[in-house]
Amino acid sequence: IADFTKNYLMLKHARVKINSQPPGHFFPSHIDFLAGWSKHYPDLAKKYRYPQFKRYLLFLEPKANGHFYSINNQYIDYEEGDIIEQYYYAWHATGNGDTINKTLIAFEGIKND
């Protein structure tokens, strides 16, 4: 994962998080303010600002009936293995109305110069 994050996504000071959303759960529309990354790298959070910060999502499974992800009021029609960039300031929401978990990996970090 470290090589993928550094060499493919071109991120340094990365934080990788697996998100598994159980059936019947949802997370209403919100904007993230880098809280998790900032807690992981408190000194770097003072140095780097939003333009350098990147977030990528890797969808680990095919989208099932009832799986939902939207960014800025746009429904994301993903397939297994798709990687999308989600801007730090984007409104987004996610839900799982199916009977199986919805799992993805979120990669957050600073764009590698």
C-alpha positions as a LaTeX table, in Angstrom:
\begin{tabular}{lrrr}
\hline
Residue & $x$ (\AA) & $y$ (\AA) & $z$ (\AA) \\
\hline
Ile1 & 0.00 & 0.00 & 0.00 \\
Ala2 & 2.86 & 2.39 & 0.76 \\
Asp3 & 4.34 & 1.97 & $-2.75$ \\
Phe4 & 0.92 & 2.38 & $-4.37$ \\
Thr5 & 0.25 & 5.53 & $-2.37$ \\
Lys6 & 3.64 & 7.07 & $-3.08$ \\
Asn7 & 4.29 & 5.98 & $-6.68$ \\
Tyr8 & 0.81 & 5.69 & $-8.24$ \\
Leu9 & $-1.25$ & 8.26 & $-6.35$ \\
Met10 & 1.81 & 10.48 & $-5.84$ \\
Leu11 & 1.04 & 11.22 & $-2.16$ \\
Lys12 & 3.44 & 11.83 & 0.67 \\
His13 & 2.57 & 11.92 & 4.37 \\
Ala14 & $-0.35$ & 9.66 & 3.55 \\
Arg15 & $-3.09$ & 8.28 & 5.73 \\
Val16 & $-4.91$ & 5.20 & 4.49 \\
Lys17 & $-8.28$ & 4.21 & 5.90 \\
Ile18 & $-10.60$ & 1.32 & 5.12 \\
Asn19 & $-14.27$ & 2.34 & 5.21 \\
Ser20 & $-16.76$ & $-0.48$ & 5.54 \\
Gln21 & $-20.37$ & 0.65 & 5.68 \\
Pro22 & $-22.80$ & $-1.97$ & 7.00 \\
Pro23 & $-26.26$ & $-2.49$ & 5.52 \\
Gly24 & $-28.79$ & 0.10 & 6.62 \\
His25 & $-26.20$ & 2.73 & 7.52 \\
Phe26 & $-25.74$ & 6.13 & 5.92 \\
Phe27 & $-23.67$ & 9.25 & 6.44 \\
Pro28 & $-25.55$ & 12.47 & 5.56 \\
Ser29 & $-24.12$ & 15.17 & 3.32 \\
His30 & $-21.08$ & 16.85 & 4.87 \\
Ile31 & $-17.69$ & 18.42 & 4.17 \\
Asp32 & $-14.57$ & 16.94 & 5.72 \\
Phe33 & $-12.12$ & 19.35 & 7.30 \\
Leu34 & $-9.06$ & 17.06 & 7.39 \\
Ala35 & $-9.62$ & 16.18 & 11.04 \\
Gly36 & $-8.35$ & 12.59 & 10.77 \\
Trp37 & $-5.28$ & 13.50 & 8.72 \\
Ser38 & $-4.53$ & 16.49 & 10.97 \\
Lys39 & $-4.66$ & 14.30 & 14.10 \\
His40 & $-2.28$ & 11.84 & 12.41 \\
Tyr41 & 0.13 & 14.61 & 11.29 \\
Pro42 & $-0.43$ & 17.59 & 13.65 \\
Asp43 & 2.86 & 19.37 & 12.78 \\
Leu44 & 2.38 & 18.92 & 9.04 \\
Ala45 & $-1.21$ & 20.19 & 9.31 \\
Lys46 & 0.25 & 23.58 & 10.28 \\
Lys47 & 2.56 & 23.59 & 7.24 \\
Tyr48 & 0.34 & 22.27 & 4.44 \\
Arg49 & $-2.93$ & 23.77 & 3.34 \\
Tyr50 & $-5.85$ & 22.57 & 1.32 \\
Pro51 & $-4.50$ & 23.10 & $-2.20$ \\
Gln52 & $-1.74$ & 20.53 & $-1.57$ \\
Phe53 & $-4.08$ & 18.04 & 0.13 \\
Lys54 & $-5.57$ & 15.20 & $-1.94$ \\
Arg55 & $-8.08$ & 12.43 & $-1.21$ \\
Tyr56 & $-8.63$ & 9.41 & $-3.41$ \\
Leu57 & $-11.21$ & 6.66 & $-3.02$ \\
Leu58 & $-10.62$ & 3.09 & $-4.22$ \\
Phe59 & $-13.80$ & 1.06 & $-4.50$ \\
Leu60 & $-13.05$ & $-2.55$ & $-3.54$ \\
Glu61 & $-16.25$ & $-4.22$ & $-4.71$ \\
Pro62 & $-18.79$ & $-3.87$ & $-7.48$ \\
Lys63 & $-21.58$ & $-1.48$ & $-6.60$ \\
Ala64 & $-24.52$ & $-3.46$ & $-5.25$ \\
Asn65 & $-28.18$ & $-2.54$ & $-5.37$ \\
Gly66 & $-28.68$ & 0.12 & $-2.70$ \\
His67 & $-25.04$ & 1.26 & $-2.47$ \\
Phe68 & $-24.80$ & 5.03 & $-2.81$ \\
Tyr69 & $-21.99$ & 7.61 & $-2.97$ \\
Ser70 & $-22.43$ & 11.20 & $-4.08$ \\
Ile71 & $-20.06$ & 14.14 & $-4.37$ \\
Asn72 & $-21.35$ & 17.70 & $-4.84$ \\
Asn73 & $-24.83$ & 16.46 & $-5.70$ \\
Gln74 & $-23.47$ & 14.06 & $-8.33$ \\
Tyr75 & $-24.13$ & 10.35 & $-8.02$ \\
Ile76 & $-20.91$ & 8.33 & $-8.42$ \\
Asp77 & $-21.46$ & 5.32 & $-10.65$ \\
Tyr78 & $-18.44$ & 3.21 & $-9.73$ \\
Glu79 & $-17.21$ & $-0.27$ & $-10.46$ \\
Glu80 & $-14.82$ & $-2.50$ & $-8.55$ \\
Gly81 & $-11.28$ & $-1.11$ & $-8.78$ \\
Asp82 & $-12.31$ & 2.45 & $-9.74$ \\
Ile83 & $-10.28$ & 5.25 & $-8.18$ \\
Ile84 & $-11.76$ & 8.73 & $-7.95$ \\
Glu85 & $-10.42$ & 11.98 & $-6.56$ \\
Gln86 & $-12.63$ & 13.66 & $-3.99$ \\
Tyr87 & $-11.71$ & 17.28 & $-3.39$ \\
Tyr88 & $-11.30$ & 18.24 & 0.27 \\
Tyr89 & $-14.02$ & 20.88 & 0.11 \\
Ala90 & $-16.63$ & 18.68 & $-1.61$ \\
Trp91 & $-20.01$ & 17.99 & $-0.10$ \\
His92 & $-20.46$ & 14.24 & $-0.06$ \\
Ala93 & $-22.80$ & 11.58 & 1.29 \\
Thr94 & $-22.82$ & 7.80 & 1.39 \\
Gly95 & $-25.36$ & 5.13 & 2.15 \\
Asn96 & $-25.93$ & 1.42 & 2.10 \\
Gly97 & $-29.44$ & 0.17 & 1.45 \\
Asp98 & $-28.31$ & $-3.32$ & 0.47 \\
Thr99 & $-27.75$ & $-6.50$ & 2.49 \\
Ile100 & $-23.95$ & $-6.56$ & 2.09 \\
Asn101 & $-21.25$ & $-4.16$ & 3.31 \\
Lys102 & $-20.00$ & $-1.36$ & 1.06 \\
Thr103 & $-16.20$ & $-1.20$ & 1.37 \\
Leu104 & $-13.65$ & 1.26 & 0.02 \\
Ile105 & $-10.20$ & 2.55 & 0.85 \\
Ala106 & $-9.61$ & 6.29 & 1.34 \\
Phe107 & $-6.12$ & 7.63 & 0.67 \\
Glu108 & $-5.35$ & 11.11 & 2.04 \\
Gly109 & $-2.11$ & 13.02 & 1.83 \\
Ile110 & $-0.04$ & 15.77 & 0.32 \\
Lys111 & 0.57 & 15.86 & $-3.42$ \\
Asn112 & 4.09 & 14.63 & $-4.05$ \\
Asp113 & 6.05 & 17.31 & $-5.91$ \\
\hline
\end{tabular}
